[in-house]
Amino acid sequence: MSRTGTDTDTIAPSTPTLDAGRLAAWLDTQDLPGRSAPLAQRYLSGGTQNEIYELRRGNLHCALRIPPASAPASRDEGILREWRIIKALEGTDVPHTGAVAVCRDPSVLGRSFYLMDFVDGWSPLDHDRAWPAPFNTDLTARRGLSFQLVEGIALLSQVDWQAKGLAGFGRPDGFHERQVDRWTAFLDRIRGRELPGSDEAAAWLRANRPLDYIPGLMHGDYQFANVMFAHGAPARLAAIVDWEMGTVGDPKLDLGWTVQGWPADPTDPADSRIGYADLHLMPSRDELLSHYATVSGRQVDDIDYYIILAKWKLGVVLEQGFARAGPHNAKLQAFGPVVLQMMREAADLAATTDYAHAGGQ
C-alpha cells in the first residue's frame, strides 16, 4: 500500500526504521517468496497509532503495518483485530489489501504487526485538496470517485461476517442502545466547556431508532481519507484501508459518516470544498444514497438518523482532540469551532427532521 508516488530504498536519517535483521529472520520462517534475499524497507507514513512500511525482498512486495513503540499496549490487540478483518475480506467483492502474514510475537519487532499486499494506487490525501489527472478535468470520471467511495461500503455491508469467522468480533446486539450512553460517558470525562446542541441531539437519538437494523461489518471511519484508488480512469476503488475502528455493528453508520458533511449543492464552488476533498461537481447526496441502496440492497429512508448520530459522534471524537490541544497545537485547536458546528447541525437536523421511529429494534 502506498501513499506516495515514488519507489526508493533511501531512508532519511530521521525516518523510522525496522530492525532489518530480526524482520528478515522472521520472514525466513514464513512461507513467502524472497527467502534469504536482501530486504529493502521504506517508511511510508505513520502517527501515534500505526506506522506503515513498504518491503521488498526478491519477489515479495508488500506493506507492513505496526504500532509505533510509543503506542499503548492495546494497539497490539488493535493490529490483530485489523488482521482478522482483512483476512475475512478474502474472497469477497470488497476492495481491500490482501492479507500476507501476521506476527503476534513482540520479540521480533517489539510489537505485533502484519503484512498486506502493496497497493499501487493513490490516496486523496496525497494531492492537497485537488484531484489528480484525469479527475481534475474529466468531470464524469470525477463523479465516479464518489460513486466508488459509496460502493465500497455497500459491498462491505454484504459480507457474511459470521461465515467469515467474525462471530464474537463485535457486539452487534444492542448496538444502537449503547451508542449514546457510551459516548456521553466519554464526553463527560473530557468535557471542559458547554457544547450547545449536544444534549438535544443525544436526547433525540435516545428516543429514536433506525427503521431496521441488519448487523454487518463496518469500517467505523469511512471517508475519502481511508481509501485508495487505482491510477487512471474510470474511477476504481483499489482498497479500503485503515481498519482501526472496524467492528461488527450497523454498516449504515458508515454511510451516515460518509455523507454527513456532503455539500447541499455540489455545483456551488463555495459550498463544495470540505476539509481535504474538493467535492465540486460531485454527485448529490441523493444520488449517492440511491447508489448505496441499489448495491447494498438496504433501504436508506432513515438516513437522517445516521447523519444525526454521525455528526454528534464526530463532535465527541473531535472534542477529545480539542480538549488536549496545547497552546501551540494549531491543528487540534482548529477542532474547537468544528465541534460546535457538528453539535449544532446534529441538533438542528434532529429538531427539523420528520423522520421518527421510536422504541427498540
Residue pairs with C-beta under 8 A, 6 or more apart in sequence:
1 44
1 52
1 63
1 97
1 116
1 117
1 118
1 119
1 121
1 228
1 239
1 241
2 44
2 54
2 63
2 118
2 119
2 120
2 121
3 44
3 45
3 52
3 123
3 125
3 126
3 228
4 44
4 126
5 122
5 126
7 42
7 54
8 42
9 40
9 41
9 42
9 56
11 17
11 41
11 42
11 43
15 43
16 43
16 46
16 51
16 68
17 41
17 43
18 41
18 53
18 64
18 66
18 109
19 109
20 39
20 41
22 108
22 109
23 39
23 41
23 55
23 64
23 108
23 109
24 39
24 57
26 103
26 105
26 108
26 109
27 34
27 35
27 39
27 57
27 60
28 35
28 36
30 101
32 60
32 100
32 101
33 57
33 58
33 59
33 60
34 57
34 58
34 59
34 60
35 58
37 57
37 58
37 60
38 57
39 55
39 56
39 57
40 55
40 56
40 57
41 53
41 54
41 55
41 56
41 64
42 53
42 54
43 51
43 52
43 53
44 52
44 53
44 54
44 63
45 51
45 52
46 52
46 68
47 68
48 68
48 70
48 71
49 67
49 68
49 71
49 75
49 78
49 244
50 65
50 66
50 67
50 68
50 71
50 75
50 79
50 242
50 244
51 65
51 66
51 67
51 68
52 63
52 64
52 65
53 63
53 64
53 66
54 61
54 62
54 63
54 64
54 118
55 61
55 62
55 63
55 64
55 115
61 118
62 100
62 115
62 116
62 117
62 118
63 97
63 115
63 116
63 117
63 118
63 119
64 113
64 114
64 115
65 79
65 82
65 113
65 114
65 115
65 116
66 79
66 109
66 111
66 112
66 113
67 75
67 76
67 78
67 79
67 111
67 112
67 113
68 111
69 110
69 111
71 111
75 111
76 106
76 111
76 112
78 244
79 111
79 112
79 113
79 114
80 102
80 104
80 112
80 114
81 169
81 243
81 246
82 114
82 243
82 244
82 246
83 99
83 102
83 114
84 165
84 166
84 169
85 166
85 217
85 243
85 246
86 96
86 97
86 98
86 99
86 114
86 116
86 243
87 99
87 165
88 159
88 161
88 164
88 165
88 166
88 217
89 96
89 99
89 159
89 164
90 98
90 99
92 155
92 159
92 164
93 155
93 158
94 152
94 155
94 156
94 159
94 240
95 152
95 155
95 227
95 237
95 238
95 239
95 240
96 239
96 240
97 116
97 117
97 119
97 239
97 241
98 116
98 117
99 114
99 116
100 114
100 115
100 116
100 117
101 114
101 115
102 112
102 113
102 114
102 115
103 109
103 112
103 113
103 114
104 112
105 112
106 112
119 228
119 238
119 239
119 241
120 230
120 231
120 238
121 228
121 229
121 230
121 231
121 238
121 239
122 132
122 228
122 229
122 231
123 225
123 227
123 228
123 229
124 131
124 224
124 225
124 227
124 229
124 276
124 277
125 224
125 225
125 276
129 273
129 275
129 276
129 277
129 278
130 136
130 278
131 142
131 145
131 278
134 141
134 232
134 233
135 141
135 142
135 145
135 233
135 235
136 142
138 233
139 281
141 233
141 234
141 235
142 235
142 281
142 282
143 281
143 282
143 283
144 233
144 234
144 235
145 224
145 229
145 235
145 282
146 279
146 282
146 283
146 288
147 235
147 283
147 287
147 288
147 291
148 229
148 235
148 236
148 237
149 224
149 227
149 237
149 258
150 255
150 258
150 288
150 291
150 292
150 295
151 237
151 291
151 292
151 295
152 222
152 227
152 237
152 240
153 218
153 219
153 222
153 240
153 251
153 254
153 255
153 258
153 292
153 296
154 291
154 292
154 295
154 296
154 298
155 295
155 296
156 216
156 217
156 218
156 219
156 240
156 251
156 254
157 214
157 216
157 217
157 218
157 251
157 252
157 254
157 296
157 298
158 216
158 296
158 297
159 216
159 217
161 167
161 169
161 215
161 216
161 217
161 248
166 217
166 248
169 247
169 248
170 247
170 248
170 249
171 178
171 247
171 248
171 249
172 215
172 248
172 249
172 250
175 213
175 215
175 249
175 250
176 209
176 210
176 213
176 250
176 361
177 360
179 205
179 309
179 313
180 202
180 205
180 206
183 312
183 313
183 316
184 202
186 316
186 320
187 195
187 198
187 316
187 319
190 319
190 320
190 323
191 319
191 323
192 323
195 315
195 319
195 339
195 340
195 343
196 340
196 343
196 344
196 347
197 343
197 344
197 345
197 346
197 347
197 348
198 312
198 315
198 343
198 346
198 347
200 347
200 350
200 351
201 308
201 311
201 312
201 343
201 346
201 347
201 350
202 312
204 308
204 347
204 350
204 351
205 305
205 308
205 309
205 312
205 350
207 358
208 305
208 355
208 356
208 357
208 358
209 305
209 357
209 358
209 359
209 360
209 361
210 250
210 252
210 302
210 305
210 306
210 357
211 299
211 301
211 302
211 357
212 299
212 302
213 250
213 361
214 250
214 251
214 298
215 248
215 249
215 250
216 248
216 249
216 250
216 251
217 246
217 247
217 248
217 251
218 246
218 247
218 248
218 249
218 250
218 251
218 253
218 254
219 226
219 240
219 243
219 245
219 246
219 254
220 243
220 244
220 245
220 246
220 247
220 249
220 253
220 254
220 257
221 242
221 244
221 245
221 257
222 240
222 254
222 257
222 258
223 257
223 258
224 276
224 277
225 276
226 240
226 241
226 242
227 237
227 238
227 239
227 240
227 241
228 237
228 238
228 239
228 241
229 235
229 236
229 237
229 238
230 236
230 237
230 238
250 306
251 296
251 298
252 298
252 300
252 302
252 303
252 306
253 306
253 309
253 310
255 289
255 292
255 300
255 303
255 306
256 303
256 305
256 306
256 307
256 309
256 310
257 306
257 310
257 314
258 288
259 285
259 288
259 289
259 303
259 307
260 307
260 310
260 311
260 314
261 274
261 275
262 274
262 279
262 284
262 285
262 288
263 271
263 272
263 274
263 279
263 282
264 271
264 285
265 271
265 272
265 284
266 272
266 279
266 280
266 281
266 282
266 283
266 284
267 280
267 281
269 280
272 278
272 279
272 280
272 281
272 282
273 279
273 280
283 291
289 300
289 303
290 300
292 298
292 300
293 299
293 300
301 355
302 355
302 357
304 349
304 353
304 355
305 355
305 357
307 349
308 346
308 349
308 350
308 353
311 342
311 343
311 345
311 346
311 349
312 342
312 343
312 346
314 342
315 339
315 342
315 343
315 346
318 335
318 338
318 339
318 342
319 335
319 339
321 332
321 335
322 332
322 333
322 335
322 336
322 339
324 332
325 331
325 332
325 333
325 335
325 336
326 332
